[in-house]
């Protein structure tokens, strides 16, 4: 699939999950990021690392849901983990796969999404 098509598909997936999680996305960017997979701000802005486009859709979902949940749960506590499990099942396995993927800048920083 061409890069432009993968980017379009990725953005569609973000909007799908945002609707499902009742999050209003004001701005959505897919761009190079040095040391994280994604970031979000309280004003509805989302940024995703363009390296995600090289990964499979289940990992997309992990990073997307991870970020969108931060609009209602700012930390990675019990509630956040419970919601991740509700929406993605065994999210820890996806997290491990993401960490094992080949993106040295992200992994050397120690930052997951």
C-alpha positions in Angstrom: 0.0 0.0 0.0 1.3 3.5 -0.9 2.4 5.8 1.9 -0.3 8.3 1.2 -2.9 5.5 1.4 -1.5 4.2 4.7 -1.6 7.7 6.1 -5.2 8.2 5.0 -6.1 4.8 6.5 -4.3 5.6 9.8 -6.2 8.9 10.1 -9.5 7.2 9.4 -8.7 4.7 12.2 -7.9 7.6 14.6 -11.3 9.2 13.8 -13.0 5.8 14.2 -11.6 5.3 17.7 -12.2 8.9 18.7 -15.9 8.5 17.8 -16.0 5.3 19.8 -14.3 6.8 22.8 -16.3 10.1 22.5 -13.2 12.2 22.0 -13.3 15.4 19.9 -10.2 15.6 17.7 -9.5 19.2 16.9 -6.2 18.6 15.0 -4.5 15.5 13.8 -0.9 15.3 12.6 1.2 12.4 11.4 4.8 13.6 11.3 8.4 12.7 12.2 8.9 12.6 16.0 12.3 12.0 17.6 11.5 10.1 20.8 7.9 9.1 21.2 5.2 7.4 19.2 2.5 10.0 19.9 1.5 13.0 22.0 -1.8 14.7 22.8 -2.8 18.0 24.3 -5.8 19.0 26.4 -7.1 21.2 23.6 -7.8 18.2 21.3 -4.5 18.1 19.3 -3.0 14.7 18.5 0.4 14.0 16.9 1.5 10.6 15.8 4.9 9.5 14.7 5.0 8.8 11.0 7.0 5.6 11.7 3.8 4.1 12.9 2.7 3.9 9.3 5.3 1.1 8.8 3.7 -1.0 11.6 0.6 -3.2 11.5 -2.9 -2.1 12.3 -3.1 -3.7 15.8 -0.2 -1.6 16.9 -1.8 1.5 15.4 -4.9 0.7 17.5 -2.7 0.4 20.6 -1.1 3.8 20.2 -4.3 5.5 19.1 -6.4 4.2 22.0 -3.5 4.9 24.4 -3.5 8.6 23.4 -7.2 9.0 23.2 -7.7 7.6 26.7 -5.5 10.4 28.0 -8.2 12.9 27.2 -10.2 11.5 30.0 -7.5 9.7 32.1 -4.2 11.6 32.3 -2.1 8.9 33.8 -1.4 5.1 33.4 -3.1 4.1 36.6 -5.7 1.4 37.2 -8.6 3.1 35.4 -6.4 3.7 32.3 -5.3 0.1 32.3 -8.9 -1.2 32.7 -10.0 0.9 29.8 -7.1 -0.3 27.6 -8.1 -3.9 28.5 -11.8 -3.2 27.7 -11.0 -1.8 24.3 -8.0 -3.8 23.2 -8.0 -7.0 25.3 -4.5 -8.1 26.0 -3.0 -4.6 25.5 0.2 -5.6 27.3 1.1 -8.0 24.4 0.6 -5.1 21.9 2.8 -2.9 24.1 5.5 -5.5 24.1 5.3 -5.8 20.3 5.5 -2.1 19.9 8.6 -1.9 22.2 10.2 -4.8 20.2 9.6 -3.0 16.8 12.6 -1.3 15.1 12.6 2.3 16.1 15.8 2.9 18.0 15.2 6.6 18.8 11.9 5.9 20.4 13.1 2.9 22.3 16.3 4.4 23.5 14.3 7.3 25.1 12.3 4.8 27.2 9.1 6.5 26.2 6.1 4.5 25.1 3.4 6.5 23.3 
